[in-house]
Amino acid sequence: MTRVKCCGMARIEDALLAAQLGVDAVGLVFAVRSKRRLSPARAREIRLALPPFVSVVALFMDDAVELVNEVIEVVQPDLLQFHGDETDAWCAQFGRPYMKAVAMGDGAAALPRLRAYPQATALLLDGHAGGQTGGSGRTFDWSLLPRDIRQPVVLAGGLDAGNVGAAITAVRPWAVDVASGVESAPGIKDAQRMRQFVAAVRAADGEVLDRAGQLPDGMRPSE
């Protein structure tokens, strides 16, 4: 089953709805450059309101070590996510599992970056170009992706209820990540769009299993 992450949460009620819909993870943004940025104190309120078994992901982009450490202390996220030009060693210095976003908007020129983060727990492939923030609402050419990516793939970039099924069929990712595709404004989630997105993911999973009679590539146990 394809996991779902809903990113850019800014309201407790949106995070709780995500949990009720069966979303696996919520993303809280701390990047100074982001319009969805939260203070650590506000993020902690959302974190404490969530029920068990919903992971909290803290997102940064070329931010100071001090900010990352503050968020770790105050929010206690389950996973760190880095969206900028951070190196593998820089991301790993916090001693926490991390996911590295790779900007796929540059096309084939972005492919070498898929090998640059061996310590990452997963790779999040987004539709924006290098140096730009995520949550742009842009897709990228899914056919560019090699089939031998070592880490689990989290597919992002311009996903919504209308195209996430095609994305799952084409890429077979471990998870999908949505932000602007379920928003009425940056950081403000639309309940109906959230419901439609999760339903579309579940429908796509069912179609994949019906067609292939096997688990999607991203969900097969390693040999």
N, C-alpha and C positions, 0 to 999 in steps of 0.2 A: 504494500500500500504506500503510495506516495505521501511523504510527510508534507506538512504545510506550515510555513512561517509567515506571520503577518507582521510587517515591519512598520516602523514610524508611529508606534502607539503614543498617544498624548493624553488619553482620557481613560479613567478607570472603567467606565461603562463599556468602552470599546474592547478593552482587554478581557473583561468578563464575558462579553458576547463571544469573542474569539474562543475562549475556553469552552463555553457551552456548545459551540459548533464543532468542537473536536480539533481545533487548531493545535499543533504540537509545540509551537514556539512563538513568542512575541518578541519583536525587536524594539529596543529603546535607544534612541539616537542621542549621542552626546557630542558629536562632531561640531566644532565651533562654526563651521561654514554652513551647516544645514538649517533649513527653515523648519525642520521637525525637532530641533534640539530641545532636550529636557535638562533641567537642573538635577543633580543627584538626589536632592531631597524629594522632588516631585516623582522621580523614577522609583524611589524607594516606596512611595505610597502605592504606586501601581503594582510593584513587586509584592508587597505584603497583602494586597487585595486578591491576588491570583490564587486559585485552588491548587492542590498538588498535581504533579505530573504535567505541568505546563512550563516549558523551559523559558528562561529569560536570557536574551542575547543583547549585549551592550555593544553599540556600534560607534567606531571612531574613524577619523580620517586625518592622518598626519597631525594628531594632537599631542600635547605634551605628556611626558611620562607621569607627571604629577596629577594630571586629570584622570588618566587611566587608573592610577593607584587609588585616587579618591573614590572613583566609581566602584572599584572592586570592594573597597572598605565599606561604603555606604549601602550599595545596592546588592552586593553579593550575586552578581550574574552567574549563570551556568556556563556561558560561553562568551568569549570576546570575538568581535568581528572588526576587521580593519579594511578600510576602503581606499587608502591612499598609496603612497610610494614606500610604505614601510617594508623593510627587509624581513626575511624569515627569522633571522636572529633577533631583530627588534621585537617582533610580535611574540616570540617565545620567551622573552625575558621575564614576563610576569608570572610564569609558572602556572598558567591557566590554559585549558584547551582553547584554541583559537581557530577561527574560520577566516580565510583570506578572500576578499572580493577581487576578481579580475575583471578589468574593464574590457569588454569584448567589442565595443563600438569601433575599435581600430581595425577590425577584421583580422585577416591572417597575421598581421603584425603582432597581434596580442598572444598568439599561440605559445611562444617561448615562455611567457609568464606562467603557464600552467605547470611548468616544471620547477619553478623558482621557490616553492614553499613546501619543502618536504616535511616540515614539522606541523603543518596545518592539519587540523582534524577533518576539514572539508574545504572545498573551493566553491565560492559563490560566484557565478558567472552572470555579470550584469550587462545591460545594453548601452551604458554610457561610454564615452571615450575617456582615455587616460587623462587624469587631472580634474575630471568633472565629478560632481557628487552623484550618488545613486538616487533612486526615486524619480528618475527623469521621465518614466513612461515610454521609453524607447526599447524596442526589441532589437535583436541582432540576428545574424545569419546562423541559425542552429546547425546547418549542415557543415559548418566549419569544424565542429567539435570532433576531436579524435575519439575513438572508442576505448583507448587504453589509458585514460586518465586514472591515476592510482587512487586518489582520494574520492570519497563520495562527492557527487556534484549536486549543488543547490542551484537551480535555474531561476534567474530573476530577469528583470528588464521588460517593462511594458506588458506584463501578464495581466489578464483579466478573465472574467468568466467566458468571454467569447473566444479566446485563443489558447487558454491553458490546456484544454484537451488535446489540441494539435501539438502543443509543446511537449506534453508527456509522451505522446505517441512517437514524436520525432527523436527525442533525446533520452527518454527513459531515465529521468533524474532520480536521485535519492529523495529530493525534496524540491518544492517550488516556493518561491518567496514573492509576496505581493505587497505593494505599498500604495502607489497612486491608483492602481486599478480597482481599489475598493474604497476610495476616498471621495468626499464631497469638497474637501479643501485640504491642504497639507496638514497632516496629523489628525484630521477629523474623519473617522471612518463612517461609511454609509452601511447601515445594518443590512439592507436588502442586497447590496453588492457583495458584502461578505458572505451572506448565505448562498448567493448564486455561485460565487467563486468556489467555495468548499464543495457544493453539490456538483459543480463541473469537474473538479478533481476526482471525486469519488466515481462519477460516471465514466471518466476516462480510464480510471484504474480497472473498472469492470470490463470495459471494451478491450483493453490490452490483454487481460487474462482470458477473455473469451476467444480472442483471435489466436493467441499464441499458445494457450494452454500451459503457460509457465510464468514464473515471476519476471518482472521487468529487469533489465540488465543491472540497474543501480541497486536492486534489492537482492541479487543473488549472493549467497554466502561465498566468501573467498575460499579458494581451494588451498 
